[in-house]
Every structure is written in structure tokens, then in C-alpha cells.
Amino acid sequence: MEKKPTGGLPVVSVIIPMRNEEKYIGGCLESVISQDYPKELIEVMVVDGASCDGSLEIVREFMEEHSNIKLLGGPGVNCPAAMNIGIREAAGDIIAKVDAHGYVASDFLRMSVKYLSGDGEIRCVGGPITPVVDTNVAKANAIARSSVFGVGKGVYSAGEKAQFVETVQCGVYKKGVFGVVGLFDESLQFGEDEEINWRIIISGCKILLTPEVRFFYFPRNSFRKLFRQYFNYGAARVKVVRKHPHFFNVKHVIPTAFFLALFGTGTLSLFSNLFGGLFLGIVLLYVIVSLGFSAVIGAKEGWKCICLLPVSFAALHLGYGMGFCCGIMGYLAVISKAGHKEPKVKN
């Protein structure tokens, strides 16, 4: 793609990792091609991971009308691998990661370029994630993800004012930063954003979160999907902490401690009534706290939240805790096979 002078603005390469997103990819692409940024300075790369639904057909329909859209990818391409494929092919000096499971505001690219063109130390810009819900379960899951009791209310979900942070979701990057910190870690099925953003931070660069950069996301619409999502997050977090020990935070292990307490006392209750009482006590305390937060939130969001939020909280906490435990067990198994030596972690 040839760069054209348009007020000194840079070419932006938008990378959209995709796999089986036929329900959402059309809206995602429409939001990207409808940007108020100069059209001749936008290239769009959809990097597919062997979709088997109607996603590819939808992308090809867009390609027929928009020459700046490319389709890349193939079997075995996960999200970080898709990003790396796009980065290597990108003609732009700015790399924008856009999730196919959502869409961006019409000024997403313009505002991102504005902030990346300011402070020379800023290498990545992102914004708060606004959930778009169409069912009560999806709404409950979205609220749980952004609440203090749910995940500690990460700033990338809050974003009331511009601030420097450690990570953002769907970041917009200066391409040059990948020459400094390297590309995305393809061994991570989940958590690749946090991992590469942490590398950017420890390199001495800055990541800016601003409410002027807006991304809209469709949250999981079932408790089972939320559980699976956070199970994967928990398992991936172990890999990230192994690679970057300073990334560890106490809040990472709170759901794990909760899961282990339930599992341990529940198992031991088969042999002792004392542990049976402890198990019931832990469950009762959790239910009381969960209902308390749900009631406070429900006073604002509606009574249905009071009924559904406790289930969302449990799916999130138990999924993450179980995933973190499985990640540790997998790590210990690797050490055992390696003869009790610390296996090398890809940098």
C-alpha cells in the first residue's frame, strides 16, 4: 500500500484476527471502513484461523467493494499468530488491533493517531471496553466482568479519564515498538495483550488509556461460555507470570484460593464432618457477599441482575481459579518431564 500525504497523517494498518465470527465480522468491518480517518490511509487485514462458518464469505463480499481489505491466515493460526502475520505484512506506521467480536467508534483511528502523535514515549493507546448486550445473561456477565467483586475493576474497563496503565484491550501501537520488544508470543492462546503490553512497559515506554478511544464488545451470552473464557484466562496467566514474575499480582490468586478452599474442604468433608462444616461456611460466606454486591448493583441495573449476577460471579471466579490451578499443574508436569529443571520460556 503506497503512503499518500494527507496532512502528514500516517498510514494505519488495522489487523482483525478472526475465527468463526459470522455473526459479528460484518459489523466489525463496517465500523472500520466507516472511520472518519482518510480512507486512502487505512489498510485492513483480516487474518483468519481456519473459520468453518460463514465468516470468510462475508469478508470476501466486503473485499469486492473495498480494495483496501485483505484476507490472510490459515489453519492453526491463533490470535497472537494472526497479529504477527498482520504486523509483518503491514504497510502502515500504526498498527491497530481490532477484535472481530466487536466494533469500533467512527473516530477510533483518528483519536488513536492523535495521542500516538503527541507524547513521544507513548507506544500504545487504548480505551474502555463498552459492552453491547442483547440478553439478560449477557448483561449480567458484562457487569460481573467490570465490577470490583468480579475482577477488581481493571482500569481498561473503567476509563473515566485519560491515564497511563499497564495494559489495554484492542490496543493501537506504533509499529516501531515491535522492533524493540518483539512480536506477540504465539505460545499464548489467551492473555497475549497483557503479555506484550507488559514488555512495552518494562522497556520504558508508555501505554495510554483514554475514553476518547472507544471499542464496543459483545460479551459472552451464557454462563458456560463465561466460565470457559475465564478458565482459559486463568491457565494463560500462569504462563505470563512464569515469563514475567514481576507481572504477578495478589488478585491473580484470590479466585484460585477460593477454588482450592472449596475443593479441599469439599473433598475432606467426605471423611470428617468438621471439614463439611467449613465447606458450608465458605459457600455461605461467598453467597452472602455475592448477593450483597448483586443487590447494590441491582438497585441501579434492575432486579434481574440480583438473580443472575451471583451465577455470573461464580462462573467467573470458579473458572479462573480452576484454570489457574490447571496451569500450575501443567507447569509442574513440564518440570517433572524436564528432570526437575525450569523449562525455558520463549521471550
C-alpha positions in Angstrom: 0.0 0.0 0.0 1.5 3.3 -1.1 1.6 6.1 1.6 0.0 9.3 0.4 0.5 12.7 2.1 -2.7 13.7 3.7 -1.9 16.4 6.2 1.1 14.5 7.4 -1.1 11.7 8.8 0.4 8.2 8.9 -1.0 5.1 7.2 -2.8 2.8 9.7 -2.9 -0.9 9.3 -5.9 -2.5 11.0 -5.4 -6.1 11.9 -8.5 -8.2 12.7 -7.8 -11.8 14.0 -10.9 -13.9 13.2 -12.2 -17.4 13.7 -15.9 -18.3 13.3 -17.3 -14.8 13.7 -20.0 -14.8 11.1 -22.4 -13.1 13.5 -20.1 -10.1 14.2 -17.4 -9.7 11.5 -19.7 -7.8 9.1 -20.4 -5.1 11.8 -16.8 -5.0 12.7 -15.6 -4.4 9.1 -18.4 -1.8 8.6 -17.2 0.1 11.6 -13.6 0.1 10.3 -14.3 1.2 6.8 -16.6 3.9 8.1 -13.9 5.7 10.0 -13.6 9.5 9.7 -9.8 8.9 9.1 -8.7 9.4 5.5 -9.8 6.2 3.6 -6.6 6.2 1.5 -4.5 5.9 4.7 -6.3 2.8 6.0 -5.4 -0.8 5.1 -7.4 -3.6 6.7 -6.1 -7.2 7.2 -8.5 -9.9 8.3 -6.3 -12.8 9.5 -8.4 -16.0 9.6 -7.7 -19.0 11.8 -9.5 -21.6 9.6 -13.1 -20.4 10.1 -15.7 -23.1 9.2 -18.8 -20.9 9.4 -19.8 -18.1 7.0 -17.2 -15.6 8.2 -14.9 -16.0 5.1 -17.8 -15.4 2.7 -18.7 -12.2 4.5 -15.2 -10.9 4.4 -14.9 -11.7 0.6 -18.1 -9.7 0.0 -16.5 -6.7 1.7 -13.3 -7.2 -0.4 -15.3 -7.0 -3.6 -16.3 -3.4 -2.7 -13.3 -2.3 -0.8 -9.8 -2.7 -2.3 -8.0 -1.9 0.9 -9.3 -5.1 2.7 -7.0 -8.2 2.6 -7.7 -11.7 3.8 -4.7 -13.6 5.3 -4.2 -16.6 7.6 -4.8 -20.3 7.5 -5.1 -23.5 9.7 -3.5 -23.3 13.2 -3.4 -19.5 13.3 -4.3 -18.3 16.8 -4.8 -14.7 17.8 -1.2 -13.8 18.6 0.0 -15.6 15.4 -2.6 -13.6 13.4 -1.3 -10.4 14.8 2.2 -11.3 13.9 1.2 -12.2 10.3 -0.5 -8.8 10.0 2.4 -6.9 11.5 4.8 -8.4 9.1 2.5 -7.6 6.1 1.6 -4.1 7.3 2.4 -1.1 5.3 1.4 1.4 8.0 3.4 3.0 10.7 0.5 2.5 13.1 -0.9 -1.0 13.9 -4.5 -1.2 15.3 -5.7 -4.5 16.7 -9.5 -4.8 16.4 -11.4 -7.8 17.8 -13.8 -9.4 15.4 -16.2 -9.9 18.2 -17.0 -6.2 18.4 -16.7 -2.9 16.6 -15.1 0.5 16.9 -16.4 4.1 17.2 -16.2 6.1 14.0 -13.3 8.2 15.4 -11.4 5.3 16.8 -8.4 5.6 14.4 -8.3 9.4 14.4 -8.2 9.7 18.2 -5.7 6.9 18.5 -3.3 8.6 16.0 -3.8 11.9 17.8 -2.5 10.6 21.0 0.3 8.5 19.4 1.5 11.6 17.7 1.8 13.5 20.9 3.9 12.3 23.8 7.0 10.6 22.2 7.1 7.9 24.9 3.6 6.7 24.2 3.8 3.5 22.1 0.2 2.1 22.6 -3.2 3.7 23.0 -6.5 2.1 24.0 -9.8 2.8 25.6 -12.5 1.4 27.8 -14.5 -1.6 26.6 -18.2 -0.8 26.3 -20.3 -4.0 26.4 -23.2 -4.3 23.9 -25.8 -6.7 25.4 -28.9 -8.3 23.9 -29.9 -10.7 26.7 -30.1 -10.5 30.5 -27.4 -13.2 30.9 -25.0 -11.2 28.6 -25.8 -8.1 30.7 -25.1 -9.9 33.9 -21.8 -11.3 32.6 -20.7 -7.9 31.4 -21.5 -6.3 34.7 -19.6 -9.1 36.6 -16.6 -8.5 34.4 -16.4 -4.8 35.2 -17.3 -4.9 38.9 -15.0 -4.7 41.9 -16.2 -8.1 43.2 -15.8 -9.6 39.7 -12.3 -8.9 38.6 -11.2 -6.0 40.7 -12.4 -3.5 38.1 -9.4 -3.2 35.9 -8.8 0.3 34.5 -9.1 -0.8 30.9 -12.8 -1.5 31.7 -13.3 1.7 33.7 -11.5 4.5 31.8 -13.3 7.6 33.1 -10.3 9.8 32.4 -7.1 9.5 30.4 -4.3 7.8 32.4 -1.2 5.7 31.9 -1.8 2.0 32.5 -0.1 -1.4 32.3 -2.4 -2.8 29.6 -5.3 -2.2 27.3 -7.5 -4.4 25.2 -7.5 -3.8 21.4 -4.5 -1.5 21.5 -3.3 0.8 18.7 0.5 0.6 18.5 3.4 2.5 16.9 4.8 -0.2 14.6 8.3 0.6 15.7 7.7 -0.7 19.2 7.6 -4.3 17.9 11.2 -3.9 16.7 12.1 -3.0 20.3 10.1 -5.6 22.4 9.4 -8.2 19.8 6.2 -9.6 18.3 3.3 -11.3 20.1 4.0 -14.6 21.9 2.3 -17.2 19.8 2.5 -19.8 22.6 -0.2 -17.9 24.4 -3.8 -18.8 23.4 -5.0 -16.1 25.8 -3.5 -13.2 27.6 -1.3 -12.1 24.7 -2.3 -8.5 25.0 -1.3 -8.2 28.7 2.0 -10.0 28.0 3.2 -7.8 25.1 1.9 -4.7 26.9 4.0 -5.6 29.9 7.1 -5.9 27.7 6.3 -2.4 26.4 6.1 -1.1 30.0 9.3 -2.6 31.2 11.1 -1.3 28.0 10.4 2.2 29.4 7.6 3.2 27.1 4.1 4.3 28.0 0.6 2.9 27.4 -2.3 5.4 27.5 -5.9 4.6 28.3 -8.3 7.3 27.2 -12.1 7.4 27.0 -11.8 9.1 23.6 -10.7 5.8 22.0 -13.9 3.6 22.1 -14.3 -0.1 21.4 -17.6 -1.9 21.7 -17.7 -5.6 22.6 -20.3 -8.4 22.7 -19.9 -10.2 26.0 -20.5 -14.0 26.4 -24.2 -14.7 26.4 -24.1 -17.8 28.6 -22.7 -18.8 32.0 -20.9 -21.8 30.4 -19.1 -19.5 27.9 -18.1 -17.1 30.6 -16.7 -20.0 32.7 -14.7 -21.3 29.8 -13.4 -17.9 28.9 -12.1 -17.3 32.4 -10.8 -20.8 32.7 -8.6 -20.0 29.7 -7.6 -16.7 31.2 -6.5 -18.4 34.4 -4.5 -21.0 32.7 -2.8 -18.4 30.5 -2.0 -16.2 33.4 0.4 -18.8 34.8 2.4 -18.7 31.5 2.6 -15.0 31.6 3.7 -14.9 35.3 6.3 -17.6 34.5 7.7 -15.4 31.8 7.4 -12.1 33.7 7.5 -12.8 37.5 7.1 -9.1 38.3 3.7 -9.2 36.5 2.3 -11.2 39.4 -0.4 -9.6 41.5 -2.2 -10.9 44.6 -5.6 -10.5 42.9 -4.4 -13.2 40.4 -4.6 -15.9 43.1 -7.7 -14.8 45.1 -10.1 -16.8 42.8 -7.6 -19.7 42.9 -7.5 -19.7 46.7 -11.3 -19.7 46.7 -11.5 -22.7 44.4 -8.8 -24.6 46.4 -10.7 -23.9 49.6 -13.9 -25.3 48.1 -12.2 -28.3 46.6 -10.1 -29.1 49.6 -12.8 -28.8 52.2 -15.4 -30.4 49.9 -13.1 -33.4 49.4 -12.1 -33.7 53.1 -15.8 -33.4 54.2 -16.2 -37.0 52.9 -14.0 -38.1 55.8 -14.8 -35.5 58.5 -17.9 -33.5 59.5 -15.5 -30.7 60.6 -14.5 -30.1 57.0 -18.1 -30.4 55.9 -18.9 -27.5 58.2 -16.0 -25.5 56.8 -17.2 -26.2 53.3 -20.7 -25.0 54.0 -19.3 -21.9 55.8 -17.2 -20.9 52.8 -20.1 -21.4 50.5 -22.4 -19.4 52.8 -20.0 -16.6 53.1 -19.5 -16.4 49.4 -23.2 -16.4 48.7 -23.8 -13.6 51.2 -21.0 -11.4 49.8 -22.1 -12.2 46.2 -25.8 -11.4 47.0 -24.7 -8.2 48.7 -22.8 -6.9 45.6 -25.6 -8.1 43.4 -28.2 -6.2 45.4 -26.2 -2.9 45.3 -25.7 -3.3 41.5 -29.3 -4.5 41.1 -30.6 -1.3 42.7 -29.2 0.6 39.7 -29.5 -2.0 36.9 -32.7 -3.8 37.8 -34.0 -6.8 39.8 -33.0 -9.3 37.2 -29.3 -8.6 37.9 -29.9 -9.6 41.5 -31.0 -13.1 40.3 -28.3 -13.6 37.6 -25.2 -11.8 38.9 -24.4 -14.4 41.6 -24.2 -17.0 38.9 -22.0 -14.8 36.7 -19.7 -14.1 39.7 -19.4 -17.9 40.4 -18.8 -18.8 36.8 -16.1 -16.1 36.6 -14.3 -16.9 39.9 -14.5 -20.7 39.7 -13.5 -20.7 36.0 -10.5 -18.5 36.6 -9.5 -20.3 39.8 -9.7 -23.8 38.2 -7.9 -22.6 35.1 -5.0 -21.1 37.2 -4.7 -24.4 39.1 -4.6 -26.4 35.8 -2.0 -24.0 34.5 0.2 -24.7 37.6 -0.3 -28.4 37.3 0.7 -28.3 33.6 3.8 -26.3 34.6 4.7 -28.8 37.2 4.2 -31.7 34.8 6.6 -30.0 32.3 9.2 -29.5 35.1 8.8 -33.2 36.0 9.4 -34.3 32.4 12.4 -32.0 32.1 14.0 -33.6 35.1 13.0 -31.0 37.7 14.7 -28.2 35.7 13.0 -24.9 34.9 11.9 -25.2 31.3 12.9 -22.3 29.1 10.2 -19.7 28.4 10.0 -18.1 25.0 11.0 -14.4 25.0 
